[in-house]
Amino acid sequence: MNFDVIDIVVFVLYCVMVIGLGLWVSREKKGVKKNAKDYFLASKALPWWAVGASLIASNISAEQFIGMSGSGFAIGMGIASYEFMAALTLIIVAAFFLPIYLNRGIYTMPQFLEQRFDKRVKSVMAIFWLVVFIFVNLTSILYLGALAMKNMMGIDLMWGIVILALFAVVYSIYGGLKAVAWTDVIQVVFLIGGGLITTYVAFKLLGGGASIVDGQTRIAISEGNFMEGVREMWASVGPDSGDNKFKMILEKNNPNYSELPGLGVLIGGLWVANLYYWGCNQYIIQRALASKSLDQAQKGLVFAGFLKLLLPLIIVIPGIICYVMIKDKMIVDTIGGTFDNAYPTLLSMIPVGIRGVAFAALIAAIVSSLASMMNSISSIFTLDVYKSYFDKNITDTGSVKVGRIASVVALLIAITVAPVLSNLDQAFQYIQEFTGFVSPGALAIFLAGFFYKKANSNGALAAAIGTFVFSLAFKFLLPGVPFMDRMGYTFLLCILLIVLFAEFSKKKVDVEKVTYPKGLFKTSTGFKVGSAIIIILLAVIYIAWW
């Protein structure tokens, strides 16, 4: 792909803005050093709009732009359930999870587990999270981002991995969560704006048509019309076509049923994945913990919910458009069975002048997620592992130093492992499946910790170990069970373990740990109105595309 001068200028301006803002907000007053609250929780000063923007910027990365577009190409709009159901999940987390976290004044998720259960549960889950964050999330973000750079700019995969890592390191390791959160505000503007522009131009390409000449693709963008492109997509893969890519609930005879098992999407394992990810995941919830107040945090999550409803236009529809172009023989099939090539293929056709914006949007998503993941890894390692087992009396300045070192080490490991992922055809599904080994047990432990007074530490520990045992048993003994259903079944088994340990234990639990102040779960009128609008929009979407 050839980048014009204007594309390079746009991209360089984006880089300068992000790094400049990151370093500016990271600066320290003369004689003042960052403490743990500054570094890990952005001084607890984030307003609602920064919380919401940072949540989306951290959540959306190459795994969505590249991976979910690839799944959109292979499966269709059904994969957008991850986004649509997340909007509803954010409301639940805001109303019932956040009040408990902020009331306890915690910095990390393992810290909550220690307060509610004991040090053993905290330590086991902290190690689990560090392994998943480094070997699944961080590596996949680097790999998919580098894959996009390779396909778009011809940069070697390994060099792309290193470049992305260095970009994220420049400001995030020094500035901590404050630098990450405030740069995310810029990142989300590029991410949403650039993504929408890319989708708009893709529809114009589809409406304009293309012809294959000498094995190459020639795009008639000047003849394109946006609405004609929409009509072309709808006619080719809409509900009334023979190749419906807009079916939200797949039937058992669908070849992709194992990834999205019918009603299990609405009432089964997807709830486990979403509630865990948005409500129990340090990587995400850390932004809400850093808000000015509970009300600001809740409004931030509703704002993120509205953005979630918009995201399928940016990360799923492009994959479907690419599918239509190849199906209707408008372009040469360059996917070759590797569906994650769909988005880079589409970007390669974006005209000069817009390409820089589209590329900046993609890099914004990647870098913000890298920065956020590194900060979460450093938070858990420093506060829940190093401080517990190596230096209980570590100072705030020492904690910040250890956190920075932990970020670098985690990134070096991820850089080494990332190229291994090149053998995958749908990286997004890989991420979901392996995260699914942790999420059922973790969610069971947190929900029991919140609302089940009899839950004890032995039951929580059993669930922490059981989530892996049950998941592996389903995967290898019952391979025909879709992984999303597997998560649901594993979650129920983990809950059963917690209940059995609670019922047969003679040790009394301190009920004060699950006794909350009166009015803790009250929400504002604005939160209720925003939540109602999101629920109505979701109902319309699923009824229309059932």
C-alpha positions as CSV (number, residue, x, y, z in Angstrom):
1,M,0.0,0.0,0.0
2,N,1.3,3.4,-0.9
3,F,1.1,6.3,1.6
4,D,0.9,9.8,0.2
5,V,2.5,12.8,1.9
6,I,-0.9,13.9,3.4
7,D,-1.3,10.4,4.9
8,I,2.1,10.6,6.5
9,V,1.4,14.1,7.8
10,V,-1.9,13.0,9.4
11,F,-0.3,10.1,11.0
12,V,2.7,12.0,12.3
13,L,0.4,14.7,13.8
14,Y,-1.5,12.0,15.6
15,C,1.7,10.6,17.0
16,V,2.9,14.0,18.2
17,M,-0.4,14.8,19.8
18,V,-0.6,11.5,21.7
19,I,3.0,11.5,22.9
20,G,3.0,15.2,23.7
21,L,-0.2,15.0,25.7
22,G,1.0,11.9,27.5
23,L,4.3,13.5,28.5
24,W,2.6,16.8,29.5
25,V,0.1,15.2,31.9
26,S,2.8,13.0,33.3
27,R,5.0,15.8,34.3
28,E,5.8,16.2,38.0
29,K,5.9,19.4,40.0
30,K,9.3,20.3,41.2
31,G,10.2,18.3,44.3
32,V,7.0,16.2,44.1
33,K,7.2,12.5,43.2
34,K,4.3,10.4,41.9
35,N,2.7,8.2,44.6
36,A,0.7,5.0,44.2
37,K,-2.6,6.8,43.9
38,D,-1.2,9.1,41.2
39,Y,0.4,6.3,39.1
40,F,-2.1,3.5,39.4
41,L,-5.4,5.4,39.8
42,A,-4.7,8.8,38.0
43,S,-5.1,10.6,41.3
44,K,-8.8,9.6,41.3
45,A,-9.7,12.7,39.3
46,L,-11.2,11.4,36.1
47,P,-14.6,12.9,35.0
48,W,-17.3,10.8,33.4
49,W,-16.4,11.6,29.8
50,A,-12.8,10.6,30.3
51,V,-13.8,7.4,32.1
52,G,-16.1,6.4,29.2
53,A,-13.6,7.4,26.5
54,S,-10.8,5.5,28.2
55,L,-12.9,2.4,28.6
56,I,-13.6,2.3,24.9
57,A,-10.1,3.2,23.8
58,S,-8.7,0.5,26.1
59,N,-11.3,-2.1,25.0
60,I,-11.1,-1.6,21.3
61,S,-7.8,-2.7,19.8
62,A,-6.4,-4.7,16.9
63,E,-8.3,-7.7,18.2
64,Q,-11.5,-5.8,17.3
65,F,-10.5,-3.9,14.3
66,I,-8.6,-6.8,12.8
67,G,-10.0,-9.8,14.6
68,M,-13.7,-8.9,14.8
69,S,-13.7,-7.6,11.2
70,G,-12.3,-11.1,10.3
71,S,-15.1,-12.7,12.3
72,G,-17.6,-10.3,10.5
73,F,-16.2,-11.6,7.2
74,A,-16.6,-15.2,8.3
75,I,-19.7,-15.1,10.5
76,G,-21.5,-11.8,9.9
77,M,-23.3,-9.4,12.2
78,G,-23.9,-12.1,14.8
79,I,-20.3,-11.5,16.1
80,A,-21.5,-7.9,17.1
81,S,-23.4,-9.5,20.0
82,Y,-20.1,-9.0,21.9
83,E,-20.5,-5.3,21.4
84,F,-24.3,-5.0,21.8
85,M,-24.5,-7.2,24.9
86,A,-21.5,-5.3,26.4
87,A,-23.7,-2.1,26.3
88,L,-26.2,-3.8,28.6
89,T,-23.5,-5.3,30.7
90,L,-22.0,-1.9,31.4
91,I,-25.3,-0.8,32.9
92,I,-25.4,-3.8,35.2
93,V,-21.7,-3.3,36.3
94,A,-22.3,0.4,36.9
95,A,-25.4,-0.2,39.1
96,F,-24.3,-3.2,41.1
97,F,-20.5,-3.7,40.9
98,L,-19.0,-0.2,41.0
99,P,-20.8,0.9,44.2
100,I,-19.1,-2.0,46.1
101,Y,-15.7,-1.4,44.6
102,L,-15.6,2.3,45.3
103,N,-17.1,1.9,48.8
104,R,-14.2,-0.4,49.7
105,G,-11.6,2.0,48.3
106,I,-9.6,-0.7,46.4
107,Y,-6.9,-0.2,43.8
108,T,-7.0,-3.7,42.2
109,M,-9.4,-6.6,41.8
110,P,-7.1,-9.0,43.8
111,Q,-7.2,-6.5,46.6
112,F,-11.0,-6.9,46.8
113,L,-10.6,-10.7,46.9
114,E,-8.2,-10.4,49.8
115,Q,-10.6,-8.1,51.7
116,R,-13.6,-10.5,51.1
117,F,-11.9,-13.8,51.3
118,D,-8.1,-14.2,52.1
119,K,-4.6,-13.8,50.8
120,R,-4.6,-17.3,49.1
121,V,-7.5,-16.4,46.8
122,K,-6.0,-13.0,46.0
123,S,-2.6,-14.6,45.1
124,V,-4.0,-17.4,42.9
125,M,-6.2,-15.0,40.9
126,A,-3.4,-12.4,40.6
127,I,-1.2,-15.0,39.1
128,F,-3.9,-16.2,36.7
129,W,-4.6,-12.6,35.6
130,L,-0.9,-11.9,35.0
131,V,-0.6,-15.0,32.8
132,V,-3.7,-14.2,30.8
133,F,-2.9,-10.5,30.4
134,I,0.7,-11.2,29.2
135,F,0.4,-14.4,27.2
136,V,-3.1,-13.8,25.7
137,N,-4.1,-10.2,25.7
138,L,-0.8,-8.3,25.4
139,T,0.6,-10.7,22.8
140,S,-2.5,-10.7,20.7
141,I,-2.7,-6.9,20.6
142,L,0.9,-6.7,19.4
143,Y,0.6,-9.5,16.9
144,L,-2.7,-8.2,15.3
145,G,-1.4,-4.6,15.2
146,A,1.9,-5.7,13.6
147,L,-0.1,-7.8,11.1
148,A,-2.0,-4.7,10.0
149,M,1.2,-2.7,9.6
150,K,2.7,-5.6,7.6
151,N,-0.3,-5.7,5.2
152,M,-0.7,-2.0,4.9
153,M,2.9,-0.7,4.9
154,G,5.0,-3.8,4.2
155,I,6.8,-3.6,7.6
156,D,8.2,-6.9,8.8
157,L,6.0,-8.5,11.4
158,M,8.7,-8.5,14.1
159,W,9.6,-4.9,13.4
160,G,6.0,-3.9,13.6
161,I,5.7,-5.6,17.0
162,V,8.7,-3.7,18.3
163,I,7.6,-0.3,16.9
164,L,4.1,-0.6,18.5
165,A,5.7,-1.6,21.8
166,L,8.1,1.4,21.8
167,F,5.2,3.8,20.9
168,A,3.2,2.7,23.9
169,V,6.3,2.7,26.2
170,V,7.2,6.3,25.5
171,Y,4.5,7.9,27.6
172,S,2.6,5.2,29.5
173,I,5.3,3.6,31.6
174,Y,6.5,7.0,32.9
175,G,3.0,8.6,33.4
176,G,1.0,5.7,34.6
177,L,-2.8,5.6,34.4
178,K,-3.2,9.4,34.2
179,A,-1.2,9.5,31.0
180,V,-3.1,6.5,29.6
181,A,-6.5,7.8,30.5
182,W,-6.1,11.4,29.2
183,T,-4.4,10.3,25.9
184,D,-7.3,7.9,25.5
185,V,-9.5,10.9,25.0
186,I,-7.6,11.8,21.9
187,Q,-7.3,8.1,20.9
188,V,-11.0,7.6,21.0
189,V,-11.6,10.6,18.7
190,F,-9.3,9.1,16.1
191,L,-10.6,5.6,16.8
192,I,-14.3,6.5,16.3
193,G,-13.9,9.3,13.8
194,G,-11.3,7.4,11.7
195,G,-13.3,4.2,11.9
196,L,-16.5,5.8,10.7
197,I,-14.8,7.5,7.8
198,T,-13.3,4.2,6.8
199,T,-16.7,2.5,6.8
200,Y,-18.3,5.4,4.9
201,V,-15.6,5.2,2.2
202,A,-15.9,1.4,2.1
203,F,-19.6,1.8,1.3
204,K,-18.8,4.2,-1.5
205,L,-16.3,1.7,-2.9
206,L,-19.0,-0.9,-2.8
207,G,-21.5,1.4,-4.4
208,G,-19.0,2.4,-7.1
209,G,-18.0,-1.1,-8.1
210,A,-14.6,-2.4,-9.2
211,S,-13.1,-4.4,-12.0
212,I,-10.3,-6.9,-12.1
213,V,-7.6,-6.1,-14.7
214,D,-4.6,-8.3,-15.2
215,G,-5.1,-9.9,-11.8
216,Q,-5.2,-6.6,-10.1
217,T,-8.0,-4.6,-8.5
218,R,-9.1,-1.3,-9.9
219,I,-11.6,0.7,-7.7
220,A,-14.0,3.1,-9.3
221,I,-14.3,5.3,-6.2
222,S,-15.2,8.4,-8.2
223,E,-18.4,6.7,-9.3
224,G,-19.3,5.5,-5.8
225,N,-22.4,6.4,-3.9
226,F,-22.8,5.7,-0.2
227,M,-26.4,4.7,-0.3
228,E,-25.9,2.6,-3.3
229,G,-23.2,0.8,-1.4
230,V,-25.6,0.2,1.5
231,R,-28.2,-1.2,-0.9
232,E,-25.6,-3.4,-2.6
233,M,-24.6,-4.9,0.7
234,W,-28.2,-5.4,1.8
235,A,-29.1,-7.1,-1.5
236,S,-26.1,-9.4,-1.4
237,V,-26.0,-10.5,2.3
238,G,-29.1,-9.0,3.9
239,P,-31.9,-10.9,5.6
240,D,-33.7,-11.6,2.3
241,S,-30.6,-12.9,0.5
242,G,-29.5,-16.5,0.4
243,D,-26.4,-15.6,2.3
244,N,-27.7,-13.7,5.3
245,K,-24.9,-12.0,7.2
246,F,-27.3,-10.1,9.5
247,K,-28.7,-12.9,11.5
248,M,-28.0,-12.2,15.2
249,I,-29.1,-15.6,16.6
250,L,-27.5,-18.5,14.6
251,E,-29.3,-21.9,14.2
252,K,-27.6,-25.2,14.8
253,N,-27.1,-25.9,11.1
254,N,-25.0,-22.8,10.7
255,P,-21.3,-23.7,10.3
256,N,-20.4,-20.9,12.8
257,Y,-22.8,-22.2,15.5
258,S,-19.9,-23.3,17.7
259,E,-18.7,-19.7,18.0
260,L,-22.2,-18.2,18.5
261,P,-24.4,-21.0,19.9
262,G,-27.9,-19.6,19.2
263,L,-29.8,-18.4,22.3
264,G,-26.8,-19.1,24.3
265,V,-25.6,-15.8,23.1
266,L,-28.4,-14.0,24.9
267,I,-29.0,-16.2,28.0
268,G,-25.8,-18.3,28.3
269,G,-22.0,-18.0,28.3
270,L,-21.7,-14.6,26.7
271,W,-23.0,-13.1,30.0
272,V,-20.1,-14.8,31.7
273,A,-17.6,-13.4,29.3
274,N,-19.1,-9.9,29.4
275,L,-19.8,-9.6,33.2
276,Y,-16.3,-10.9,33.9
277,Y,-14.6,-8.6,31.3
278,W,-16.4,-5.4,32.2
279,G,-17.0,-6.0,35.9
280,C,-14.1,-8.1,37.3
281,N,-11.2,-7.2,35.0
282,Q,-8.5,-4.9,36.2
283,Y,-7.7,-3.9,32.7
284,I,-11.1,-2.3,32.3
285,I,-12.5,-1.5,35.8
286,Q,-9.3,0.5,36.7
287,R,-10.7,3.5,34.9
288,A,-13.9,3.5,37.0
289,L,-11.8,3.1,40.1
290,A,-10.0,6.3,39.1
291,S,-13.1,8.4,38.7
292,K,-13.9,11.5,40.8
293,S,-17.0,9.8,42.3
294,L,-19.4,7.0,42.0
295,D,-21.9,9.1,40.1
296,Q,-19.1,10.1,37.6
297,A,-18.1,6.5,37.2
298,Q,-21.6,5.4,36.5
299,K,-22.2,8.1,33.9
300,G,-18.9,7.2,32.3
301,L,-20.1,3.6,31.9
302,V,-23.4,4.6,30.3
303,F,-21.4,6.9,27.9
304,A,-19.3,3.9,27.0
305,G,-22.5,1.8,26.5
306,F,-23.7,4.3,23.8
307,L,-20.3,4.1,22.1
308,K,-20.6,0.3,22.2
309,L,-23.8,0.4,20.2
310,L,-21.9,2.4,17.5
311,L,-18.9,0.2,17.3
312,P,-20.2,-2.6,15.0
313,L,-20.4,0.0,12.3
314,I,-16.6,0.4,12.7
315,I,-15.3,-3.1,13.4
316,V,-17.9,-5.6,11.9
317,I,-19.5,-3.9,8.9
318,P,-16.1,-3.4,7.1
319,G,-15.5,-7.2,7.3
320,I,-19.0,-7.8,5.8
321,I,-18.3,-5.2,3.0
322,C,-15.0,-7.0,2.2
323,Y,-16.9,-10.3,2.0
324,V,-19.5,-8.8,-0.4
325,M,-16.7,-7.4,-2.6
326,I,-15.1,-10.8,-2.9
327,K,-18.4,-12.7,-3.2
328,D,-19.6,-10.5,-6.0
329,K,-16.1,-10.7,-7.7
330,M,-15.5,-7.0,-7.4
331,I,-12.0,-7.6,-6.1
332,V,-9.5,-10.5,-6.1
333,D,-9.8,-12.9,-3.2
334,T,-6.7,-12.0,-1.2
335,I,-8.0,-13.4,2.1
336,G,-6.9,-17.0,1.5
337,G,-8.8,-18.4,4.4
338,T,-7.1,-16.1,6.9
339,F,-10.1,-14.0,7.8
340,D,-8.0,-11.5,9.8
341,N,-6.7,-10.2,6.5
342,A,-10.2,-8.7,5.7
343,Y,-9.7,-5.3,7.4
344,P,-6.2,-4.7,6.1
345,T,-7.4,-5.7,2.6
346,L,-10.2,-3.1,2.8
347,L,-7.8,-0.4,4.1
348,S,-5.5,-1.1,1.1
349,M,-8.3,0.2,-1.1
350,I,-9.0,3.4,0.8
351,P,-8.0,6.4,-1.3
352,V,-5.0,8.7,-0.6
353,G,-5.8,11.4,1.9
354,I,-8.1,9.2,4.0
355,R,-5.7,6.4,4.4
356,G,-3.7,8.3,7.0
357,V,-6.8,8.9,9.1
358,A,-7.8,5.3,8.9
359,F,-4.3,4.1,9.8
360,A,-4.2,6.5,12.7
361,A,-7.5,5.1,14.0
362,L,-6.1,1.6,13.9
363,I,-2.8,2.5,15.6
364,A,-4.8,4.6,18.2
365,A,-6.8,1.5,19.1
366,I,-3.7,-0.6,19.4
367,V,-1.5,1.7,21.4
368,S,-4.2,2.7,23.9
369,S,-4.9,-0.9,24.6
370,L,-1.2,-1.7,25.0
371,A,-0.7,1.2,27.4
372,S,-3.8,0.2,29.4
373,M,-2.8,-3.4,29.6
374,M,0.7,-2.6,30.8
375,N,-0.6,-0.3,33.5
376,S,-3.0,-3.0,34.7
377,I,-0.2,-5.6,34.8
378,S,2.1,-3.3,36.7
379,S,-0.7,-2.6,39.2
380,I,-1.5,-6.2,40.0
381,F,2.2,-7.3,40.1
382,T,3.3,-4.4,42.3
383,L,0.4,-4.1,44.7
384,D,-0.8,-7.8,44.9
385,V,2.4,-9.8,44.3
386,Y,5.5,-7.7,45.0
387,K,4.1,-5.9,48.0
388,S,2.7,-9.0,49.5
389,Y,5.6,-11.4,49.1
390,F,8.8,-9.3,48.6
391,D,8.5,-6.0,50.3
392,K,5.5,-5.3,52.6
393,N,6.9,-1.9,53.6
394,I,7.6,-0.6,50.1
395,T,7.2,3.2,49.8
396,D,4.9,4.9,47.2
397,T,8.0,5.9,45.2
398,G,9.2,2.3,45.3
399,S,5.9,1.0,44.1
400,V,5.9,3.3,41.1
401,K,9.5,2.1,40.3
402,V,8.5,-1.5,40.6
403,G,5.4,-0.9,38.5
404,R,7.5,0.6,35.7
405,I,9.9,-2.3,35.7
406,A,7.0,-4.8,35.7
407,S,5.6,-3.1,32.6
408,V,8.8,-3.4,30.7
409,V,9.4,-7.0,31.6
410,A,5.8,-7.9,30.6
411,L,6.2,-6.1,27.3
412,L,9.5,-7.9,26.5
413,I,7.8,-11.3,27.2
414,A,4.9,-10.4,24.9
415,I,7.2,-9.2,22.1
416,T,8.9,-12.6,22.2
417,V,5.6,-14.6,22.2
418,A,3.5,-12.5,19.8
419,P,4.9,-14.0,16.5
420,V,3.7,-17.4,17.5
421,L,0.1,-16.3,16.9
422,S,0.7,-16.1,13.2
423,N,-0.8,-19.6,12.7
424,L,-4.3,-18.5,13.7
425,D,-7.1,-17.7,11.2
426,Q,-9.4,-15.9,13.7
427,A,-7.4,-14.3,16.5
428,F,-10.5,-12.8,18.1
429,Q,-12.0,-16.2,18.7
430,Y,-8.6,-17.4,20.2
431,I,-8.6,-14.6,22.7
432,Q,-12.2,-15.3,23.7
433,E,-11.7,-19.0,24.2
434,F,-8.5,-18.8,26.3
435,T,-9.9,-15.9,28.4
436,G,-12.8,-18.2,28.9
437,F,-10.7,-20.5,31.0
438,V,-10.4,-17.8,33.7
439,S,-13.7,-15.8,33.4
440,P,-16.2,-18.4,34.7
441,G,-14.4,-19.0,38.0
442,A,-13.5,-15.4,38.5
443,L,-17.1,-14.2,37.9
444,A,-18.4,-16.9,40.2
445,I,-16.0,-15.8,43.0
446,F,-16.8,-12.1,42.6
447,L,-20.6,-12.6,42.5
448,A,-20.5,-14.8,45.5
449,G,-18.2,-12.3,47.2
450,F,-20.7,-9.5,46.5
451,F,-24.0,-11.1,47.4
452,Y,-23.6,-14.6,49.0
453,K,-22.9,-14.1,52.7
454,K,-22.0,-17.7,53.4
455,A,-19.3,-17.8,50.7
456,N,-15.9,-18.6,52.2
457,S,-12.3,-18.6,51.1
458,N,-12.0,-22.3,50.6
459,G,-15.0,-22.3,48.2
460,A,-13.5,-19.3,46.4
461,L,-10.2,-21.1,46.1
462,A,-11.9,-24.2,44.8
463,A,-13.7,-22.2,42.2
464,A,-10.4,-20.5,41.1
465,I,-8.8,-23.9,40.5
466,G,-12.1,-25.5,39.3
467,T,-12.5,-23.0,36.4
468,F,-9.4,-24.5,34.7
469,V,-10.2,-28.1,35.6
470,F,-13.8,-27.9,34.3
471,S,-12.9,-25.9,31.2
472,L,-10.1,-28.4,30.2
473,A,-12.5,-31.3,30.8
474,F,-15.1,-29.8,28.5
475,K,-12.6,-28.9,25.9
476,F,-11.0,-32.3,25.6
477,L,-13.7,-34.7,26.8
478,L,-16.7,-32.9,25.2
479,P,-15.1,-31.0,22.3
480,G,-18.5,-30.6,20.6
481,V,-19.7,-28.2,23.3
482,P,-19.3,-24.6,21.9
483,F,-16.8,-22.6,24.0
484,M,-19.5,-20.1,24.9
485,D,-21.7,-22.8,26.3
486,R,-18.7,-24.3,28.0
487,M,-18.2,-21.0,29.9
488,G,-21.8,-21.1,31.0
489,Y,-21.6,-24.6,32.3
490,T,-18.2,-24.0,34.0
491,F,-19.6,-20.9,35.7
492,L,-22.5,-22.9,37.1
493,L,-20.2,-25.7,38.3
494,C,-18.0,-23.1,40.0
495,I,-21.0,-21.6,41.8
496,L,-22.0,-25.1,42.9
497,L,-18.5,-25.6,44.4
498,I,-18.8,-22.3,46.3
499,V,-22.2,-23.2,47.6
500,L,-21.1,-26.7,48.7
501,F,-18.1,-25.4,50.6
502,A,-20.3,-22.8,52.2
503,E,-23.0,-25.2,53.3
504,F,-20.6,-27.9,54.7
505,S,-18.2,-25.5,56.3
506,K,-18.3,-25.1,60.1
507,K,-16.3,-21.9,60.0
508,K,-18.4,-18.8,60.3
509,V,-18.0,-16.0,57.7
510,D,-17.9,-12.3,58.8
511,V,-21.2,-11.1,57.4
512,E,-20.0,-7.5,57.8
513,K,-18.0,-8.1,54.6
514,V,-21.2,-8.3,52.6
515,T,-23.2,-5.7,54.6
516,Y,-23.5,-2.4,52.6
517,P,-24.4,1.1,53.6
518,K,-28.1,2.1,53.1
519,G,-28.6,3.7,49.7
520,L,-25.4,2.4,48.2
521,F,-27.1,1.1,45.0
522,K,-29.1,4.3,44.3
523,T,-28.5,5.8,40.9
524,S,-29.2,9.2,39.4
525,T,-32.0,10.1,37.0
526,G,-29.5,10.7,34.2
527,F,-28.1,7.2,34.6
528,K,-31.6,5.7,34.6
529,V,-32.7,7.6,31.4
530,G,-29.5,6.7,29.6
531,S,-29.8,3.0,30.6
532,A,-33.4,2.9,29.4
533,I,-32.5,4.3,26.0
534,I,-29.7,1.7,25.5
535,I,-32.1,-1.1,26.5
536,I,-34.8,0.1,24.0
537,L,-32.2,0.3,21.2
538,L,-30.9,-3.2,21.9
539,A,-34.4,-4.6,21.8
540,V,-35.1,-3.0,18.4
541,I,-31.8,-4.4,17.0
542,Y,-32.4,-8.0,18.1
543,I,-36.1,-8.0,17.1
544,A,-35.3,-6.6,13.7
545,W,-32.4,-9.1,13.0
546,W,-33.4,-12.1,15.0
